[in-house]
Amino acid sequence: MAKEPAYLIAISGGSGSGKSTIAEALIKRCSEAGITLFREDGYYWPAAHYGPIRDEAHRLKIISETNYDAPQSKELERMTAD
């Protein structure tokens, strides 16, 4: 019996650009295909990665200065291993 080919669909874009909305629409439309959704959002470094957090103001400063669209903001090794 021949195995069905597998496909990878990559959706990229900046924060808030609608990637999740498109992915969820594809899942609904192709529900019989057995789609697996892989979200990069689960791989952002925790705030503590950027150094010890002294207080709430410092934590908010780290968050505001982090470019979450940059590859450096994610744990790429863990993402690749998963």
N, C-alpha and C positions, 0 to 999 in steps of 0.2 A: 504494500500500500504506500503510495507516494505521500510524502509529508508536505503540508501546505507551507509555502514560503512565509517567512517572517519579515515584517517591515518595521523600520524605525522612522518615526516622524518627529523631527525636532522643531520646536517652536521657540523662537528667540525674540527678545525685545526688552526694552527698559522696564523699570518698575512701573506698575500701573498701566501697562500698554495693552492688556487684555489677553495675555497668554493663557491664563487659567480659564477664562471664559471660552476661548476657542477650544482648548483641550476638553473641557467638560461637554461642549457641544458635539465634538467628535465621538466622545464616549457614548453619549446618548444615541447618536446617529448610527454608530457601528457596534451596538451592544452585543451582537452575536459573534463578533470577531474575537472576543477575549482580549480586550485592550488592558495594558498595564500602564498606569500613569506614574511617571518618575518626576517628582518635584524637587527642584534645586533648593527651594526655600528651607528645606530641612538640613542644609549643610552650611548655613552661615556660622562663622565663628561666634562663640559666645562673647559677650562684652569683656569678660575676664581675660580673654586672649590678648587684648590690647594693653594689659597691665592691671595692677591691683586697683580695685574700685574703692575710692576713699569715702564717698558718700553719694547720695542721690543726684546731686548737681553734677558731680564728676561722671556718673554713669550716663546721664543725659547728654553731657558734652561729648563723650565717646560716641554715642549713638548719632548725634548730629554731625559729627565730623567723619563718619565712616561712609565711604562710597559703596553702597550695596550693589551697584551695577558692575563693580570691578571684580575680576576673577580672584583677586587677593582676599576678598571678603568671605570666601568660602573655603571649607576644608576639602580641597580638591583630591588629596590622597584618599580620604575616606569615601568620597563620592565615587572615585574610580574603582575602589575595592568593592563597593556595594554593587 
